[in-house]
Amino acid sequence: MSIKQHHGVTWYGAILNNSGEVYENIRTDNSELIQGYASTQVGLPKGTYYIQIIDEYNSEDIPYEIKAGFSESNYYEKEYNDNLTTANTMTLNQPYKGSLNDSSDKDIFKLSVPKDGDLTLSIMQQAGASWNGHIQNSAGTVYKDIYTNGDELVSGYATTHISLKKGTYYFVLSDYYSSEDKPYEFNISMKTPSLSTKQVKVSNNKGKDDIVTVTGISVGEIVKIYNASSKGSLLATKQATSSSVSLSIKQLGLKASKLYVTVTSSGLKESSRAAISFQGEQSNSLKASLVKVSNNKGKNDIVTVTGISKGDTVKIYNSSTKGSLLATKQTTSSSVSLSIKQLGLKASKIFVTVTSSGMTESARVAISFQGEKSNPLKASQVKVSNNKGKNDIVTITGISKGDTVKIFNSSTKGSLLATKQATSSSASLSIKQLGLKAGKIYVSITRSGMTESSRITASYSSEKK
């Protein structure tokens, strides 16, 4: 309601119901240089009301001019609301407007805090006026109060923060000085409490969509996932239909990083973003062709891995799952060699992984390796019979079942004269003709699971005449 002001004249205006109850009143200013309108505002329920204009000073026979404006809103103070019983029920996170009728008036609003959390109370400041606001419970216990600044150049909002448990509370606004009939505006806002890192699980999958699962929430809450702690891009959003929700994202990234998750409860603001770390995808497995094993005799065994990148970590295990870690090393170039005291005398397998920078460990790849070189035979273990008129016989003793004996005509290369796998602790090999004259043969042994030994020299005599 507005009344045009006039020098030397004062009118009193009021808004009433049909019972004569005054909801709001106003007086014009009669100063010499006065111009414009005296205005006030009041929140009212739907209904019929009356405007009353009364002479307060020297206004008889002077024409008056009034305006009545209406803006539909649920966020105005509605008289009468000056005690807890008649308090206006308010909604969090909405700006409310109103005015105090006089210096003894107070406006009371009832608010419901849906869950434990932090609230922000803000009151717009105005030069030459100051309001006092506080939040209390039904027993009158005050949790927080605030005073606005009425300095000449003041602007913006007086703001304070308060932590409250879930429950019902009251906001009481009153005059501190010179605020009667002046419009006020306040807001009580509450963010949804942030998610804890324990509530969020990230599966950074290889070859399929990544999944973010959020637990411990309520039906109807909205979860959002961002790629930055502020601003950035929205990666996914979903409204919960139960106490948990799973969101699918095409690709979070190959390497370990962070995503940022919020939750928004009905009637509350979006929570702060919770930073959630996630692992990189699983590293690609090594190709068997990139791994070379040297199972050395009498010194450390060496495993060499090539075709990798600086910063990759190679691990060697003795089993396809679990088992023992035999060696590990981080690369400083495109290849790495790992030393192992003893892989084993016999042929077997090792299992090798690579962990690329920012990613998780690859699957284990099985790498077969040969056994160590067999110990050579002793000359005393070899007996040669250079027979006349029948096959010559070479007999090897002191060996094991499964050992393979080979006889050559040269210390290197040459021809293989005979070979045989032992079925007992000795083996006899038949050769059609070693030669009429005395000579030498060269004998090796390959023990089960091992590689061929060095050749030893075995002399034989000439055939008998």
DRENSE-649023 format. One line per 4 residues: their letters; for each residue x, y, z of C-alpha. Coordinates in steps of 0.02 Angstrom, whole numbers, plus 50000, padded with zeros to 5 digits. Layout:
% DRENSE-649023
A> X/Y/Z; ...
END
This chain:
% DRENSE-649023
MSIK> 50000/50000/50000; 50064/50174/49954; 50000/50350/49998; 50062/50502/49903
QHHG> 50147/50624/50021; 50108/50811/50034; 50198/50956/50117; 50113/51008/50280
VTWY> 49991/50863/50279; 49991/50692/50364; 49877/50548/50327; 49866/50384/50422
GAIL> 49828/50228/50319; 49787/50052/50375; 49743/49882/50301; 49603/49797/50400
NNSG> 49490/49646/50393; 49300/49654/50413; 49320/49641/50602; 49424/49799/50609
EVYE> 49588/49710/50648; 49736/49809/50580; 49864/49708/50484; 49976/49852/50431
NIRT> 49979/50041/50447; 50077/50188/50381; 50093/50377/50404; 50145/50502/50272
DNSE> 50286/50628/50297; 50236/50813/50296; 50411/50887/50278; 50432/51044/50173
LIQG> 50525/50960/50029; 50438/50793/50038; 50386/50706/49878; 50342/50532/49817
YAST> 50247/50400/49914; 50249/50326/50088; 50241/50138/50061; 50225/49979/50163
QVGL> 50195/49797/50126; 50113/49653/50217; 50084/49468/50181; 49902/49416/50187
PKGT> 49805/49256/50162; 49680/49248/50020; 49525/49351/50065; 49440/49522/50069
YYIQ> 49523/49671/50156; 49493/49858/50180; 49603/50013/50166; 49567/50151/50292
IIDE> 49632/50329/50269; 49621/50448/50419; 49674/50629/50442; 49817/50640/50562
YNSE> 49872/50819/50530; 49796/50959/50428; 49734/50846/50287; 49552/50893/50282
DIPY> 49494/50951/50110; 49664/50900/50038; 49646/50766/49903; 49741/50605/49939
EIKA> 49805/50472/49820; 49830/50290/49865; 49895/50135/49774; 49868/49954/49818
GFSE> 49979/49824/49735; 49974/49636/49744; 50107/49505/49708; 50058/49324/49730
SNYY> 50183/49233/49839; 50195/49106/49978; 50351/49190/50043; 50279/49342/50133
EKEY> 50252/49366/50318; 50067/49345/50355; 49990/49432/50504; 49956/49389/50638
NDNL> 50114/49293/50677; 50179/49368/50839; 50180/49210/50946; 50232/49028/50926
TTAN> 50053/48968/50902; 50019/49086/50757; 50194/49075/50682; 50199/49070/50492
TMTL> 50262/48903/50427; 50410/48940/50315; 50508/48844/50184; 50697/48835/50191
NQPY> 50800/48911/50050; 50670/49042/50004; 50681/49232/50030; 50540/49297/50142
KGSL> 50478/49477/50148; 50375/49575/50273; 50375/49724/50391; 50354/49759/50576
NDSS> 50200/49862/50622; 50286/49953/50764; 50438/49945/50877; 50355/49816/50991
DKDI> 50298/49702/50850; 50386/49539/50813; 50362/49416/50672; 50384/49231/50705
FKLS> 50413/49094/50577; 50410/48906/50606; 50540/48802/50515; 50572/48616/50502
VPKD> 50752/48553/50491; 50738/48385/50399; 50906/48315/50455; 51058/48363/50558
GDLT> 51156/48498/50468; 51217/48676/50449; 51100/48823/50414; 51138/48999/50354
LSIM> 51033/49145/50416; 51039/49305/50311; 50945/49470/50337; 50954/49612/50211
QQAG> 51030/49770/50287; 50961/49945/50268; 51033/50114/50313; 50952/50195/50464
ASWN> 50868/50036/50528; 50920/49879/50621; 50830/49714/50648; 50867/49580/50775
GHIQ> 50836/49399/50726; 50862/49238/50822; 50826/49051/50805; 50750/48963/50955
NSAG> 50658/48805/51002; 50481/48794/51072; 50549/48808/51250; 50628/48977/51211
TVYK> 50809/48918/51205; 50900/49034/51086; 51030/48948/50975; 51089/49097/50875
DIYT> 51048/49281/50855; 51100/49416/50734; 51088/49606/50718; 51088/49699/50553
NGDE> 51199/49851/50523; 51107/50018/50500; 51257/50123/50447; 51232/50252/50311
LVSG> 51327/50160/50174; 51280/49983/50224; 51231/49857/50091; 51207/49670/50069
YATT> 51158/49546/50203; 51201/49516/50385; 51240/49330/50390; 51273/49198/50523
HISL> 51288/49008/50526; 51217/48881/50645; 51221/48691/50663; 51057/48612/50714
KKGT> 50990/48438/50745; 50839/48375/50650; 50682/48453/50723; 50564/48602/50731
YYFV> 50627/48778/50768; 50566/48959/50765; 50641/49114/50687; 50594/49274/50779
LSDY> 50622/49444/50698; 50603/49605/50798; 50650/49790/50794; 50820/49839/50862
YSSE> 50802/50020/50809; 50701/50120/50681; 50646/49968/50578; 50457/49982/50604
DKPY> 50357/49997/50443; 50514/49966/50341; 50513/49813/50226; 50629/49672/50277
EFNI> 50693/49521/50185; 50776/49367/50257; 50824/49191/50204; 50863/49035/50303
SMKT> 50955/48915/50191; 51017/48739/50217; 51126/48630/50109; 51102/48444/50104
PSLS> 51241/48368/50212; 51387/48309/50106; 51415/48126/50067; 51556/48036/50156
TKQV> 51689/47947/50053; 51629/47782/50130; 51460/47805/50043; 51534/47810/49868
KVSN> 51612/47664/49774; 51690/47686/49602; 51717/47542/49481; 51832/47603/49342
NKGK> 51800/47460/49223; 51904/47404/49074; 51810/47387/48910; 51638/47435/48979
DDIV> 51549/47580/49065; 51615/47636/49233; 51496/47627/49381; 51479/47743/49531
TVTG> 51373/47674/49674; 51310/47785/49816; 51236/47707/49973; 51154/47770/50132
ISVG> 51039/47896/50047; 50851/47920/50044; 50717/47890/49913; 50696/48045/49805
EIVK> 50869/48117/49836; 50963/48170/49680; 51145/48121/49656; 51258/48216/49537
IYNA> 51435/48176/49481; 51556/48311/49418; 51732/48308/49349; 51792/48458/49451
SSKG> 51780/48525/49629; 51690/48679/49562; 51608/48716/49396; 51671/48583/49275
SLLA> 51557/48461/49183; 51412/48358/49248; 51456/48176/49211; 51296/48094/49273
TKQA> 51142/48124/49380; 51006/48009/49448; 50863/48013/49572; 50866/47876/49703
TSSS> 50721/47754/49710; 50794/47662/49861; 50932/47686/49988; 51065/47668/49854
VSLS> 51089/47720/49674; 51209/47668/49536; 51261/47789/49398; 51341/47734/49235
IKQL> 51478/47838/49154; 51549/47792/48985; 51730/47830/49030; 51804/47905/49188
GLKA> 51981/47887/49124; 52117/47758/49107; 52219/47824/49252; 52183/47855/49436
SKLY> 52100/48022/49472; 51955/48101/49568; 51772/48134/49538; 51658/48248/49639
VTVT> 51488/48192/49703; 51340/48288/49775; 51170/48242/49844; 51014/48352/49850
SSGL> 50873/48315/49972; 50697/48379/49940; 50681/48560/49999; 50868/48581/50028
KESS> 51008/48649/49923; 51133/48538/49835; 51269/48478/49953; 51450/48526/49938
RAAI> 51549/48416/49820; 51635/48268/49901; 51802/48223/49820; 51809/48037/49783
SFQG> 51972/47957/49726; 51964/47811/49607; 52092/47689/49539; 52145/47682/49359
EQSN> 52089/47543/49244; 52183/47378/49245; 52346/47386/49147; 52357/47285/48987
SLKA> 52440/47116/49015; 52614/47086/48948; 52638/46980/48793; 52740/46824/48825
SLVK> 52857/46876/48684; 52911/47027/48789; 52977/46919/48933; 53142/46824/48926
VSNN> 53200/46710/49067; 53381/46659/49093; 53385/46516/49218; 53570/46523/49255
KGKN> 53680/46392/49334; 53783/46448/49482; 53725/46629/49481; 53565/46731/49497
DIVT> 53429/46702/49369; 53377/46851/49262; 53205/46898/49196; 53207/47034/49062
VTGI> 53049/47127/49009; 53049/47238/48855; 52923/47349/48765; 52865/47440/48922
SKGD> 52866/47623/48975; 52968/47722/49099; 52883/47718/49268; 52796/47550/49241
TVKI> 52815/47426/49383; 52849/47242/49344; 52813/47104/49470; 52858/46920/49461
YNSS> 52761/46787/49557; 52780/46599/49579; 52594/46564/49555; 52450/46616/49442
TKGS> 52354/46678/49595; 52415/46727/49768; 52583/46640/49793; 52745/46732/49831
LLAT> 52817/46888/49753; 52988/46839/49686; 53043/47011/49624; 52980/47185/49581
KQTT> 53058/47336/49497; 53006/47503/49426; 53071/47540/49253; 53181/47687/49208
SSSV> 53175/47651/49021; 53083/47541/48897; 53152/47380/48973; 53196/47311/49143
SLSI> 53295/47163/49210; 53251/47080/49375; 53370/46968/49470; 53306/46814/49563
KQLG> 53421/46708/49670; 53350/46542/49614; 53201/46506/49502; 53232/46318/49513
LKAS> 53340/46184/49437; 53201/46118/49328; 53090/46193/49193; 52934/46279/49261
KIFV> 52834/46440/49247; 52838/46613/49322; 52693/46736/49319; 52727/46917/49271
TVTS> 52624/47076/49288; 52648/47257/49241; 52571/47409/49325; 52570/47561/49211
SGMT> 52580/47733/49291; 52410/47783/49364; 52331/47614/49328; 52306/47452/49425
ESAR> 52407/47294/49409; 52379/47189/49253; 52326/47008/49251; 52470/46885/49274
VAIS> 52542/46812/49116; 52620/46638/49126; 52799/46628/49062; 52880/46458/49040
FQGE> 53066/46441/49070; 53191/46304/49042; 53279/46213/49182; 53460/46243/49222
KSNP> 53596/46153/49125; 53616/45973/49181; 53778/45927/49269; 53893/45837/49146
LKAS> 53930/45652/49166; 54092/45596/49241; 54207/45493/49128; 54196/45350/49253
QVKV> 54010/45337/49216; 54040/45296/49032; 54101/45128/48968; 54130/45098/48782
SNNK> 54139/44924/48703; 54209/44938/48525; 54155/44766/48466; 54215/44669/48315
GKND> 54083/44602/48201; 53936/44671/48297; 53865/44835/48358; 53968/44937/48477
IVTI> 53893/44971/48649; 53906/45127/48759; 53846/45099/48938; 53805/45245/49055
TGIS> 53783/45213/49241; 53736/45318/49393; 53594/45409/49307; 53408/45424/49342
KGDT> 53253/45357/49259; 53195/45482/49129; 53368/45554/49094; 53412/45566/48909
VKIF> 53586/45518/48850; 53658/45577/48684; 53818/45522/48597; 53905/45632/48469
NSST> 54058/45612/48358; 54123/45786/48396; 54146/45901/48547; 54034/46031/48461
KGSL> 53909/46011/48324; 53951/45851/48230; 53833/45703/48210; 53720/45624/48337
LATK> 53770/45440/48343; 53639/45381/48469; 53514/45440/48598; 53412/45351/48729
QATS> 53301/45391/48878; 53345/45292/49033; 53215/45176/49109; 53325/45139/49260
SSAS> 53488/45197/49336; 53586/45146/49183; 53568/45146/48995; 53654/45054/48854
LSIK> 53661/45131/48681; 53700/45029/48525; 53802/45104/48384; 53828/45007/48222
QLGL> 54011/45056/48204; 54118/45175/48305; 54272/45134/48202; 54408/45002/48187
KAGK> 54537/45108/48273; 54542/45188/48444; 54451/45353/48456; 54337/45466/48557
IYVS> 54153/45496/48578; 54066/45643/48661; 53923/45610/48782; 53792/45727/48856
ITRS> 53648/45700/48976; 53484/45793/48991; 53408/45769/49160; 53219/45778/49181
GMTE> 53160/45960/49177; 53335/46026/49139; 53433/46071/48983; 53568/45968/48901
SSRI> 53736/45958/48988; 53905/45994/48914; 53981/45852/48815; 54114/45749/48901
TASY> 54250/45654/48809; 54251/45463/48822; 54399/45371/48742; 54383/45198/48671
SSEK> 54509/45071/48609; 54520/44993/48437; 54429/44835/48388; 54519/44673/48428
K> 54609/44590/48284
END
